[in-house]
């Protein structure tokens, strides 16, 4: 069996109580004088989460066990809602680089600004309500009706218009998104003896998730 990516959302009541966030990989080389050189190894952050903090009831534990078994441990990826960062507002969407039809396809992204510096994050898992009411696409500032007669959003975070738009137009969007992740363990360290009123089934042992690279997603 080869692991793949499941279009399944990790239980949101567990993720709400979990901990984690983005991480980078940097080599720091320091010499005796105190001078140091810092080399950036990753161009994009890779988030990690610990979901053990979010399991406080027997019902949540059952959901976690079922979800873990259905993903075969580390084998299969899935979607995770990071409650600290799950919404993008009025973000510019550039033409999707791997689409061959000019004017049809645009990439969802989120830009983080700090002073004069910006960090651009491609968004590859846009979440939609059944009527798309949580997502709005704009062309030159005018909202485009989101009823599938004009556009659709699909993995990896591509807005695809049914009819091409002017190449000089600017596409922006507001949307909800989730993170593609996988479990980073193949065994659940459950211990009912450690459970107490404060709410832990794991006795201080983590249940780690790690973000899946866009290169590992099977829809590309």
Phi and psi restraints in degrees (value plus and minus 20) as a CYANA .aco file:
   2 UNK   PHI    -124.6   -84.6
   2 UNK   PSI     110.7   150.7
   3 UNK   PHI     -86.5   -46.5
   3 UNK   PSI     128.2   168.2
   4 UNK   PHI    -159.0  -119.0
   4 UNK   PSI    -183.0  -143.0
   5 UNK   PHI    -134.1   -94.1
   5 UNK   PSI     104.8   144.8
   6 UNK   PHI    -115.7   -75.7
   6 UNK   PSI     116.2   156.2
   7 UNK   PHI    -101.5   -61.5
   7 UNK   PSI      43.1    83.1
   8 UNK   PHI    -150.4  -110.4
   8 UNK   PSI     118.9   158.9
   9 UNK   PHI    -118.0   -78.0
   9 UNK   PSI     107.0   147.0
  10 UNK   PHI     -78.2   -38.2
  10 UNK   PSI     122.8   162.8
  11 UNK   PHI     -70.0   -30.0
  11 UNK   PSI     100.9   140.9
  12 UNK   PHI     -92.7   -52.7
  12 UNK   PSI     -43.2    -3.2
  13 UNK   PHI     -93.2   -53.2
  13 UNK   PSI     -42.9    -2.9
  14 UNK   PHI    -102.6   -62.6
  14 UNK   PSI     -63.5   -23.5
  15 UNK   PHI     -84.0   -44.0
  15 UNK   PSI     -49.3    -9.3
  16 UNK   PHI     -81.2   -41.2
  16 UNK   PSI     -53.9   -13.9
  17 UNK   PHI    -116.1   -76.1
  17 UNK   PSI     -14.3    25.7
  18 UNK   PHI    -105.4   -65.4
  18 UNK   PSI     152.3   192.3
  19 UNK   PHI    -144.3  -104.3
  19 UNK   PSI     133.9   173.9
  20 UNK   PHI     126.2   166.2
  20 UNK   PSI    -196.4  -156.4
  21 UNK   PHI     149.3   189.3
  21 UNK   PSI    -188.1  -148.1
  22 UNK   PHI     -93.7   -53.7
  22 UNK   PSI     131.4   171.4
  23 UNK   PHI    -162.0  -122.0
  23 UNK   PSI     133.9   173.9
  24 UNK   PHI    -141.4  -101.4
  24 UNK   PSI     154.9   194.9
  25 UNK   PHI    -148.5  -108.5
  25 UNK   PSI      92.5   132.5
  26 UNK   PHI    -152.4  -112.4
  26 UNK   PSI     110.4   150.4
  27 UNK   PHI    -111.5   -71.5
  27 UNK   PSI     105.5   145.5
  28 UNK   PHI    -134.3   -94.3
  28 UNK   PSI      98.3   138.3
  29 UNK   PHI    -131.4   -91.4
  29 UNK   PSI      97.5   137.5
  30 UNK   PHI    -136.1   -96.1
  30 UNK   PSI     114.4   154.4
  31 UNK   PHI    -123.9   -83.9
  31 UNK   PSI     153.7   193.7
  32 UNK   PHI     -78.4   -38.4
  32 UNK   PSI     -50.1   -10.1
  33 UNK   PHI     -93.9   -53.9
  33 UNK   PSI     -30.5     9.5
  34 UNK   PHI      79.2   119.2
  34 UNK   PSI     -32.0     8.0
  35 UNK   PHI     -87.9   -47.9
  35 UNK   PSI     120.6   160.6
  36 UNK   PHI    -154.4  -114.4
  36 UNK   PSI     130.8   170.8
  37 UNK   PHI    -136.5   -96.5
  37 UNK   PSI     114.1   154.1
  38 UNK   PHI    -140.1  -100.1
  38 UNK   PSI     101.9   141.9
  39 UNK   PHI    -130.5   -90.5
  39 UNK   PSI     104.5   144.5
  40 UNK   PHI    -105.0   -65.0
  40 UNK   PSI      98.3   138.3
  41 UNK   PHI    -111.6   -71.6
  41 UNK   PSI     -47.7    -7.7
  42 UNK   PHI    -136.4   -96.4
  42 UNK   PSI     111.4   151.4
  43 UNK   PHI    -100.0   -60.0
  43 UNK   PSI     -40.0     0.0
  44 UNK   PHI    -147.1  -107.1
  44 UNK   PSI     124.1   164.1
  45 UNK   PHI     -86.6   -46.6
  45 UNK   PSI     135.8   175.8
  46 UNK   PHI    -147.6  -107.6
  46 UNK   PSI      95.1   135.1
  47 UNK   PHI    -100.3   -60.3
  47 UNK   PSI     128.2   168.2
  48 UNK   PHI    -149.1  -109.1
  48 UNK   PSI     126.4   166.4
  49 UNK   PHI    -157.6  -117.6
  49 UNK   PSI     134.3   174.3
  50 UNK   PHI    -141.9  -101.9
  50 UNK   PSI      88.7   128.7
  51 UNK   PHI    -109.9   -69.9
  51 UNK   PSI     -21.4    18.6
  52 UNK   PHI     -82.3   -42.3
  52 UNK   PSI     -51.0   -11.0
  53 UNK   PHI     -87.9   -47.9
  53 UNK   PSI     -41.2    -1.2
  54 UNK   PHI    -108.4   -68.4
  54 UNK   PSI     -26.4    13.6
  55 UNK   PHI    -117.7   -77.7
  55 UNK   PSI      84.4   124.4
  56 UNK   PHI    -144.9  -104.9
  56 UNK   PSI     -22.2    17.8
  57 UNK   PHI    -152.7  -112.7
  57 UNK   PSI     140.4   180.4
  58 UNK   PHI     -82.4   -42.4
  58 UNK   PSI     -55.9   -15.9
  59 UNK   PHI     -84.2   -44.2
  59 UNK   PSI     -61.5   -21.5
  60 UNK   PHI     -86.1   -46.1
  60 UNK   PSI     -57.6   -17.6
  61 UNK   PHI     -82.5   -42.5
  61 UNK   PSI     -61.9   -21.9
  62 UNK   PHI     -82.4   -42.4
  62 UNK   PSI     -60.8   -20.8
  63 UNK   PHI     -85.5   -45.5
  63 UNK   PSI     -59.8   -19.8
  64 UNK   PHI     -84.3   -44.3
  64 UNK   PSI     -64.5   -24.5
  65 UNK   PHI     -81.3   -41.3
  65 UNK   PSI     -65.1   -25.1
  66 UNK   PHI     -82.9   -42.9
  66 UNK   PSI     -63.0   -23.0
  67 UNK   PHI     -86.5   -46.5
  67 UNK   PSI     -60.6   -20.6
  68 UNK   PHI     -84.6   -44.6
  68 UNK   PSI     -64.2   -24.2
  69 UNK   PHI     -83.4   -43.4
  69 UNK   PSI     -60.8   -20.8
  70 UNK   PHI     -89.6   -49.6
  70 UNK   PSI     -39.9     0.1
  71 UNK   PHI    -115.6   -75.6
  71 UNK   PSI     -22.1    17.9
  72 UNK   PHI      35.3    75.3
  72 UNK   PSI      26.7    66.7
  73 UNK   PHI      45.7    85.7
  73 UNK   PSI    -142.7  -102.7
  74 UNK   PHI     -99.1   -59.1
  74 UNK   PSI     -25.8    14.2
  75 UNK   PHI     -88.5   -48.5
  75 UNK   PSI     -61.6   -21.6
  76 UNK   PHI    -139.5   -99.5
  76 UNK   PSI     114.0   154.0
  77 UNK   PHI     -99.6   -59.6
  77 UNK   PSI     150.2   190.2
  78 UNK   PHI    -183.1  -143.1
  78 UNK   PSI     159.2   199.2
  79 UNK   PHI    -118.4   -78.4
  79 UNK   PSI     122.8   162.8
  80 UNK   PHI    -155.3  -115.3
  80 UNK   PSI     112.3   152.3
  81 UNK   PHI    -112.4   -72.4
  81 UNK   PSI      93.1   133.1
  82 UNK   PHI    -108.7   -68.7
  82 UNK   PSI      81.8   121.8
  83 UNK   PHI     -84.3   -44.3
  83 UNK   PSI     -39.4     0.6
  84 UNK   PHI    -100.3   -60.3
  84 UNK   PSI     -34.7     5.3
  85 UNK   PHI    -179.1  -139.1
  85 UNK   PSI      65.0   105.0
  86 UNK   PHI    -159.0  -119.0
  86 UNK   PSI      -2.8    37.2
  87 UNK   PHI    -162.0  -122.0
  87 UNK   PSI     117.2   157.2
  88 UNK   PHI    -143.3  -103.3
  88 UNK   PSI     116.3   156.3
  89 UNK   PHI    -140.9  -100.9
  89 UNK   PSI     106.9   146.9
  90 UNK   PHI      30.7    70.7
  90 UNK   PSI      32.2    72.2
  91 UNK   PHI    -115.8   -75.8
  91 UNK   PSI     116.9   156.9
  92 UNK   PHI     -88.6   -48.6
  92 UNK   PSI     114.8   154.8
  93 UNK   PHI    -135.8   -95.8
  93 UNK   PSI      87.7   127.7
  94 UNK   PHI     -96.6   -56.6
  94 UNK   PSI     144.5   184.5
  95 UNK   PHI     -76.0   -36.0
  95 UNK   PSI     117.7   157.7
  96 UNK   PHI     -90.2   -50.2
  96 UNK   PSI     106.8   146.8
  97 UNK   PHI     -91.6   -51.6
  97 UNK   PSI     -47.0    -7.0
  98 UNK   PHI    -120.0   -80.0
  98 UNK   PSI      -7.8    32.2
  99 UNK   PHI    -118.3   -78.3
  99 UNK   PSI     116.1   156.1
 100 UNK   PHI    -111.4   -71.4
 100 UNK   PSI     -28.1    11.9
 101 UNK   PHI    -121.5   -81.5
 101 UNK   PSI      82.5   122.5
 102 UNK   PHI     -79.5   -39.5
 102 UNK   PSI     117.0   157.0
 103 UNK   PHI      69.1   109.1
 103 UNK   PSI     -28.3    11.7
 104 UNK   PHI    -118.6   -78.6
 104 UNK   PSI     -63.0   -23.0
 105 UNK   PHI    -136.4   -96.4
 105 UNK   PSI     114.1   154.1
 106 UNK   PHI    -157.0  -117.0
 106 UNK   PSI     121.2   161.2
 107 UNK   PHI    -111.3   -71.3
 107 UNK   PSI     107.5   147.5
 108 UNK   PHI     -91.2   -51.2
 108 UNK   PSI     121.0   161.0
 109 UNK   PHI    -174.0  -134.0
 109 UNK   PSI     146.6   186.6
 110 UNK   PHI    -151.6  -111.6
 110 UNK   PSI     110.0   150.0
 111 UNK   PHI    -125.3   -85.3
 111 UNK   PSI     105.7   145.7
 112 UNK   PHI    -123.6   -83.6
 112 UNK   PSI     104.6   144.6
 113 UNK   PHI    -133.3   -93.3
 113 UNK   PSI     116.4   156.4
 114 UNK   PHI    -160.9  -120.9
 114 UNK   PSI      81.1   121.1
 115 UNK   PHI      44.2    84.2
 115 UNK   PSI    -146.2  -106.2
 116 UNK   PHI    -110.4   -70.4
 116 UNK   PSI     -17.9    22.1
 117 UNK   PHI    -125.5   -85.5
 117 UNK   PSI     123.3   163.3
 118 UNK   PHI    -148.0  -108.0
 118 UNK   PSI     129.3   169.3
 119 UNK   PHI    -147.5  -107.5
 119 UNK   PSI     104.8   144.8
 120 UNK   PHI    -124.4   -84.4
 120 UNK   PSI     105.4   145.4
 121 UNK   PHI    -135.8   -95.8
 121 UNK   PSI      94.5   134.5
 122 UNK   PHI     -84.4   -44.4
 122 UNK   PSI     115.5   155.5
 123 UNK   PHI    -125.5   -85.5
 123 UNK   PSI      97.7   137.7
 124 UNK   PHI    -131.8   -91.8
 124 UNK   PSI     -25.2    14.8
 125 UNK   PHI    -149.3  -109.3
 125 UNK   PSI      59.4    99.4
 126 UNK   PHI     -99.2   -59.2
 126 UNK   PSI     113.4   153.4
 127 UNK   PHI    -118.1   -78.1
 127 UNK   PSI     114.0   154.0
 128 UNK   PHI    -143.7  -103.7
 128 UNK   PSI     118.9   158.9
 129 UNK   PHI     -93.4   -53.4
 129 UNK   PSI     148.1   188.1
 130 UNK   PHI     -80.9   -40.9
 130 UNK   PSI     -49.0    -9.0
 131 UNK   PHI    -127.6   -87.6
 131 UNK   PSI      -8.9    31.1
 132 UNK   PHI      41.5    81.5
 132 UNK   PSI       0.7    40.7
 133 UNK   PHI     -88.5   -48.5
 133 UNK   PSI     -38.6     1.4
 134 UNK   PHI    -108.2   -68.2
 134 UNK   PSI     -24.6    15.4
 135 UNK   PHI    -146.5  -106.5
 135 UNK   PSI     117.9   157.9
 136 UNK   PHI    -154.4  -114.4
 136 UNK   PSI     112.2   152.2
 137 UNK   PHI    -130.5   -90.5
 137 UNK   PSI     118.3   158.3
 138 UNK   PHI    -142.8  -102.8
 138 UNK   PSI     121.8   161.8
 139 UNK   PHI    -138.4   -98.4
 139 UNK   PSI      94.4   134.4
 140 UNK   PHI      33.2    73.2
 140 UNK   PSI      19.2    59.2
 141 UNK   PHI      65.8   105.8
 141 UNK   PSI     -26.2    13.8
 142 UNK   PHI    -118.9   -78.9
 142 UNK   PSI     105.0   145.0
 143 UNK   PHI     -85.2   -45.2
 143 UNK   PSI     119.9   159.9
 144 UNK   PHI    -118.6   -78.6
 144 UNK   PSI     109.2   149.2
 145 UNK   PHI     -74.7   -34.7
 145 UNK   PSI     110.0   150.0
 146 UNK   PHI    -119.8   -79.8
 146 UNK   PSI      42.5    82.5
 147 UNK   PHI    -139.4   -99.4
 147 UNK   PSI       1.9    41.9
 148 UNK   PHI      51.8    91.8
 148 UNK   PSI     -27.8    12.2
 149 UNK   PHI     -98.7   -58.7
 149 UNK   PSI     -37.6     2.4
 150 UNK   PHI    -133.0   -93.0
 150 UNK   PSI     -59.6   -19.6
 151 UNK   PHI    -178.9  -138.9
 151 UNK   PSI     146.3   186.3
 152 UNK   PHI    -159.3  -119.3
 152 UNK   PSI     138.4   178.4
 153 UNK   PHI    -137.1   -97.1
 153 UNK   PSI     107.1   147.1
 154 UNK   PHI    -158.8  -118.8
 154 UNK   PSI     148.5   188.5
 155 UNK   PHI     -88.2   -48.2
 155 UNK   PSI     122.6   162.6
 156 UNK   PHI    -114.5   -74.5
 156 UNK   PSI      63.3   103.3
 157 UNK   PHI      48.0    88.0
 157 UNK   PSI      17.5    57.5
 158 UNK   PHI    -121.8   -81.8
 158 UNK   PSI     107.0   147.0
 159 UNK   PHI    -108.2   -68.2
 159 UNK   PSI      99.9   139.9
 160 UNK   PHI    -139.2   -99.2
 160 UNK   PSI      97.1   137.1
 161 UNK   PHI    -104.3   -64.3
 161 UNK   PSI     121.7   161.7
 162 UNK   PHI     -87.3   -47.3
 162 UNK   PSI     -53.5   -13.5
 163 UNK   PHI    -142.2  -102.2
 163 UNK   PSI     119.2   159.2
 164 UNK   PHI     -85.3   -45.3
 164 UNK   PSI     127.3   167.3
 165 UNK   PHI    -124.4   -84.4
 165 UNK   PSI     145.8   185.8
 166 UNK   PHI     -78.8   -38.8
 166 UNK   PSI     111.8   151.8
 167 UNK   PHI     -85.5   -45.5
 167 UNK   PSI     -37.8     2.2
 168 UNK   PHI    -105.9   -65.9
 168 UNK   PSI     -28.2    11.8
 169 UNK   PHI     -94.8   -54.8
 169 UNK   PSI     134.7   174.7
 170 UNK   PHI    -128.0   -88.0
 170 UNK   PSI     104.7   144.7
 171 UNK   PHI    -120.6   -80.6
 171 UNK   PSI     107.6   147.6
 172 UNK   PHI    -148.3  -108.3
 172 UNK   PSI     143.9   183.9
 173 UNK   PHI    -175.1  -135.1
 173 UNK   PSI     131.3   171.3
 174 UNK   PHI    -140.2  -100.2
 174 UNK   PSI     111.9   151.9
 175 UNK   PHI    -180.9  -140.9
 175 UNK   PSI     139.4   179.4
 176 UNK   PHI    -112.2   -72.2
 176 UNK   PSI     129.8   169.8
 177 UNK   PHI    -167.3  -127.3
 177 UNK   PSI     141.6   181.6
 178 UNK   PHI    -149.3  -109.3
 178 UNK   PSI     154.6   194.6
 179 UNK   PHI    -130.4   -90.4
 179 UNK   PSI     112.4   152.4
 180 UNK   PHI     -97.5   -57.5
 180 UNK   PSI     105.0   145.0
 181 UNK   PHI    -158.9  -118.9
 181 UNK   PSI     156.7   196.7
 182 UNK   PHI    -165.1  -125.1
 182 UNK   PSI     141.7   181.7
 183 UNK   PHI     -86.4   -46.4
 183 UNK   PSI     126.8   166.8
 184 UNK   PHI    -129.0   -89.0
 184 UNK   PSI       2.8    42.8
 185 UNK   PHI    -160.1  -120.1
 185 UNK   PSI     137.5   177.5
 186 UNK   PHI    -130.2   -90.2
 186 UNK   PSI     -20.6    19.4
 187 UNK   PHI    -155.0  -115.0
 187 UNK   PSI     111.7   151.7
 188 UNK   PHI    -104.9   -64.9
 188 UNK   PSI     103.7   143.7
 189 UNK   PHI    -108.2   -68.2
 189 UNK   PSI      41.0    81.0
 190 UNK   PHI    -100.0   -60.0
 190 UNK   PSI     116.7   156.7
 191 UNK   PHI    -161.7  -121.7
 191 UNK   PSI      82.2   122.2
 192 UNK   PHI     -86.0   -46.0
 192 UNK   PSI     -44.2    -4.2
 193 UNK   PHI     -84.8   -44.8
 193 UNK   PSI     -44.9    -4.9
 194 UNK   PHI    -109.9   -69.9
 194 UNK   PSI     -24.9    15.1
 195 UNK   PHI     -90.6   -50.6
 195 UNK   PSI     120.0   160.0
 196 UNK   PHI    -166.6  -126.6
 196 UNK   PSI    -199.3  -159.3
 197 UNK   PHI     -84.1   -44.1
 197 UNK   PSI     -45.0    -5.0
 198 UNK   PHI     -88.7   -48.7
 198 UNK   PSI     -42.8    -2.8
 199 UNK   PHI      75.3   115.3
 199 UNK   PSI      56.1    96.1
 200 UNK   PHI    -169.6  -129.6
 200 UNK   PSI     113.3   153.3
 201 UNK   PHI    -124.6   -84.6
 201 UNK   PSI     -13.7    26.3
 202 UNK   PHI    -145.8  -105.8
 202 UNK   PSI     -17.3    22.7
 203 UNK   PHI      33.7    73.7
 203 UNK   PSI      18.6    58.6
 204 UNK   PHI      66.7   106.7
 204 UNK   PSI     -23.5    16.5
 205 UNK   PHI    -105.8   -65.8
 205 UNK   PSI     115.8   155.8
 206 UNK   PHI    -103.8   -63.8
 206 UNK   PSI     138.8   178.8
 207 UNK   PHI    -138.2   -98.2
 207 UNK   PSI      68.4   108.4
 208 UNK   PHI    -102.6   -62.6
 208 UNK   PSI     122.2   162.2
 209 UNK   PHI    -137.5   -97.5
 209 UNK   PSI     129.4   169.4
 210 UNK   PHI    -154.3  -114.3
 210 UNK   PSI     120.1   160.1
 211 UNK   PHI     -84.4   -44.4
 211 UNK   PSI     119.8   159.8
 212 UNK   PHI    -111.2   -71.2
 212 UNK   PSI     112.1   152.1
 213 UNK   PHI     -83.5   -43.5
 213 UNK   PSI     126.6   166.6
 214 UNK   PHI     -77.6   -37.6
 214 UNK   PSI     -46.3    -6.3
 215 UNK   PHI     -92.3   -52.3
 215 UNK   PSI     -36.7     3.3
 216 UNK   PHI    -115.9   -75.9
 216 UNK   PSI     -18.2    21.8
 217 UNK   PHI    -107.7   -67.7
 217 UNK   PSI     112.8   152.8
 218 UNK   PHI    -101.2   -61.2
 218 UNK   PSI     -19.2    20.8
 219 UNK   PHI    -109.4   -69.4
 219 UNK   PSI     -24.0    16.0
